[in-house]
Amino acid sequence: MSYRPIESYGIVGDLHTVALVGSDGSIDFLCFPYFDSPSVFAALLDHERGGRFSICPVRCDPQPKQLYLPDTNVLLTRFLAECGVAEITDLMPVQAAGRSHTLLRRVRGVRGELPFRVHCDPRFDYGRADKAVEAGGGQVVFRSRGQDGTALRLRASVPLEVQEGAASAEFLLRAGETVDFVLEEACPDGEGPGDLPLWCSQTFEATVAFWRRWIGGSSYRGRWQETVHRSALTLKLLTSQPHGSLVAAPTFGLPEQVGGARNWDYRYAWIRDSAFTLYGLLRLGLTGEAGAFMKWIEARCQELEPDGSLQIMYGLDGRHDLSEQVLEHLEGYRKSSPVRIGNGAHDQLQLDIYGELMDSVYLYDKHAEPISFDFWSNLVRLVDWVCANWQRPDEGIWEVRGGRREFLFSRLQCWVAIDRAVRLAWKRSLPAPLERWLPTRDAIHRDILAHFWDPQRRAFVQHKGSTTLDAACLLMPLVRFIGPTDPRWLSTLDAVERELVDDALVYRYRVADAASDGLPGEEGTFNMCSFWYVECLSRAGRLDEARLAFEKMLGYANHLGLYAEELGRSGEQLGNFPQAFTHLGLISAAFDLDRRLSRAGWTA
């Protein structure tokens, strides 16, 4: 079997993990039972060794279509053919803590008749562990023989056979008929529901109700509401219910360049990504998720290093060790290797995370609820560390592996960290060493204008001593360091448009010119940078251009409104999928642009 395009997938999840469901009806990626657990299906990374759970028509050459039930994360995959029409409903019920994790797949005939083949072949521990298979009583149990000890039970309303370690079935589906498949943790104390069809119907109704109730809490009523809410629903799927943290993306190993080595594991909680996502959810009035994440952040701030510093990322449960290793037995998506798990960047120095964290704390305190004094006490230690270390070179937002630099974006976010701490101290009358913070904040501001502004290019540059542009500078007006119509900013925006923008698509930098990231190869345009660009145009008052760029970007989403990290030369999605940062950028750009269009008198 060949690899399907990354954009041909939708996702379903239960706030513990996510499954990628192809438009052909095959689940080709699932880490189970948690985001950062070993994979049980990873055909997306190795079509022979990875494992899959496919439910596919076997004749009539049907045309597939996918859609989400409105305002839910319940996915429908339809097959349209002359001989018949059928659809698969995929969902993962959101269970209370301590309940088993379940994937429900319901196949329903709509008209005519279609023959189907089912193939369920989990490969435990990233495809490294052997398995034992037991069949009987209308179910098949798969048990890992590896150290992970994972066990899965597949129930079905049609007979199942076991062949070469996989469960399979074939059936003819007629109009009005339904066949159910339930894949779940094989808990020793539970044999599952006695009436499988009834349980599936009730679970479907409860899951639809859960998602509609959740998105009903959004306060957003502006333009592109359906698109904004799809991004919000996607971000919710990427949150961890037990911990309140959020994965940067639910996948690992999907390449930034097909056939290249830029293949990372994003199944962890970056301070940066999570903080920006909190900002996006607050924009929509979804304060519950913001509160859960703030508790997670507060817990990390209770674990500050002795000097007051933080790691850039953590496991979803807050663990510190994310050691990187290569899965040499996996081919990689379309032979893109190495396939990595863990992330070697976890011990990098990235100074920008402090600004993003403090900005999110400031906004949470302003729009949700006041933070505690104990939390503030730890934040004071953190900001003091920034005051003492803001001049250090680091690996920066793009996590370069070719040596540290003094990056503009890192310097900018150090300014943000101190600025938001000062604002919060004034707003809440909290005790703070303002006699140290205020001069340091102003010193950083002067340093940026003196050493990162290139008067010949009339632009802010990527790092001290360079002439290279970096799309991260697009956040300068967004974090209120500089006015969106300041002459220095407008000339920087002009330079970005000349060198990094390609028909509304934005490169984060030109690989050949920028600070070395230590890896060969090229990369695509960065979707989140494209949405930052839209917001910069909006804030500069260039509303016609901003709207055109925004709606062009909407056209690059996949058929379900989902985005990976990057877009390739042919508009294909590249990198881990879907990416939280991109969907946050979409929400922020839509919010700002919609508000400014309305203020300017636009009626549609």
Secondary structure, DSSP 8 states (H G I E B T S, - for coil): -----GGGEEEEE-SS-EEEEETTSEEEEEESSSTTS-EEE-TTT-TTTS-EEEEEE-SS--EEEEEE-TTSS-EEEEEE-SSEEEEEEEE-----TTS--EEEEEEEEEEEEEEEEEEEE--HHHHTS-EEEEEETTEEEEEE-STT--EEEEEESS--EEETTEEEEEEEEETT-EEEEEEEE--TT----SSHHHHHHHHHHHHHHHHHHHHTT----STTHHHHHHHHHHHHHTB-TTT--B-S-S-EEEESSTTSS-EEE--SEEHHHHHHHHHHHHHTT-HHHHHHHHHHHHHHHTT--TTS---SEE-TT-------EE-TT---GGG----EES-GGGGS--THHHHHHHHHHHHHHHHT----HHHHHHHHHHHHHHHHHTTS-B-TTTT-SS--B-BHHHHHHHHHHHHHHHHHHHHHT----HHHHHHHHHHHHHHHHHHSEETTTTEE-SBTT-----GGGGHHHHTTSS-TT-HHHHHHHHHHHHHTEETTEE-SS-TTTS---S--S---EEHHHHHHHHHHHHHTT-HHHHHHHHHHHHTTS-TTS---SEE-TTS-EESSSS-HHHHHHHHHHHHHHHHHHHHTT---
